[in-house]
């Protein structure tokens, strides 16, 4: 991507604000540069978190303890979760937002360009803190990505580094969100009314509100943990009159909206890709907007479905169960609309569409297992088993990650001006699809049979499925190197892409901007009919 | 420029919302306590009531077997001074454990009790226990730690022996500070 932006630089006088080399990237305030930074950062974190996942799967290849000790295993599951959620998936979608939102609404850049730069550059420091925690006495926290008290109160220095990392990540997200909301509400081109915006912008607008409302609650929860550890407070310390269950309530008040913070931008990307390859406008645009808002609002009143087993009154369980199943309604509206968009469309299946279809199929499957888990009597049986692990990987990987892949293949020609290798892209899709299911589908069986999560050892009867899952995981991990190769090959030697490589694509970046997009776009707002 | 002013105003509002939500996180604490108190569902912070009948039941004798473990890697020698005691239900009894820190540096540990049979834990009321707090031992230090307990006379008739087992875990990264 950088190569292309550089070649384009020759057309303009002084296009990057005067700096070259690394300083250009450190000082850049251009939304496209920052989008690129976000995407590369998230890819690196995806690799780091992926290696941790492979350590977990290597240990679980056979029963007994072979590869790592249980303590390190716990650190791996914790860090894998934190890095994938906060380091890989979230920054990837912020990267898409940076690249696409200004172009889609006809704005010259983000509203606060320097703040944008800062939002990104907080991330490498946060990631370094997380990685540094491995080298402290006691190692990285091995408490699970949810950072539950009272373990977090007892952990070593690594926990403090993690808390600060979460603070930085939260600050970055909040600043980024304020920027996105301001951009969408104030910088739209004349005639670009809210209800004419591409759905991707809508999902991000709502996501940004979720972030502003939910991230500070997480910051509060980890700050309470920090003061419990060092400043003598007892929010979660039972010995001092606190309550560990309180942590779970505060955490999941953030944690459930977080699920939709990850999922909604993914919905947005898919809502751009499916109409483009169906050569039809999105079916039920307005209902999509309302469904997205409904999901966002409901996400704040369902948090305790993550903690049915902590001992809450039946009335509470019933309330959270009904509220949770209610979310299936707007989600169902979305899935219906995507399928209806494809209905009688002139479909073609290039790589972005393949990933979008993979998303549609697997995310719906993950949604159904979510519905199963929302039911109290079943959840009590399945709580903290591999069934839960399978469920959230279906929505996080097959949901969010597949849609990010779809977005990468979809917009890569626009960003770089060159086409990626379609054959290799399809290979990437099919390998990812097959190995993903090999890894995670069998985990449903393990969970139903009672295998608990976060344990490095298991009884002999679970061996077969675990072996299959581990082989699938290594295949999945290696297949992602193909993505790196496809992207690099596209940047270096891809065939030139036309202005509108996808026939059915209709948002502003395809209809109003040349390919590759110039470094500065829409300095004068576009004229919309 | 007008747009600039509007951008600033909107971003300030959003920042106030973010700060408000940070405060809301803290507001959840009293809210949670109120809900728990109103519904009477939080038994964690309540003191476990003492047996209503405090008379010593001399007709029964319970054998308390004392056991001690340390997690691998914790450089402590940890043992009870006696291997078992005979007690009457309702009688206040104190036993002692001894820890020796054999590492040349201070170490912090936390003991976790368990009972055999497991349900006997309900009837085993500890008044004083070293497991209530972290224990920090200086290099080479030896310390005797008491456990004072009462066995509830409501202990089911069939139970004549209770194994009390402590496992010490090292609290890492504390550098010996408790």
Interface residues (C-beta under 8 A of the other chain):
Chain A: X111 X112 X136 X137 X138 X139 X154 X155 X156 X157 X158 X159 X174 X177 X178 X179 X181 X182 X185 X186 X187 X212 X213 X214 X215 X216 X217 X218 X219 X220 X221 X224 X235 X238 X239 X241 X243 X245 X246 X249 X250 X253 X254 X311 X312 X313
Chain B: X3 X6 X7 X10 X11 X14 X15 X17 X18 X19 X20 X21 X22 X23 X24 X25 X26 X28 X29 X32 X33 X36 X39 X41 X42 X44 X45 X110 X132 X133 X171 X172 X173 X174 X175
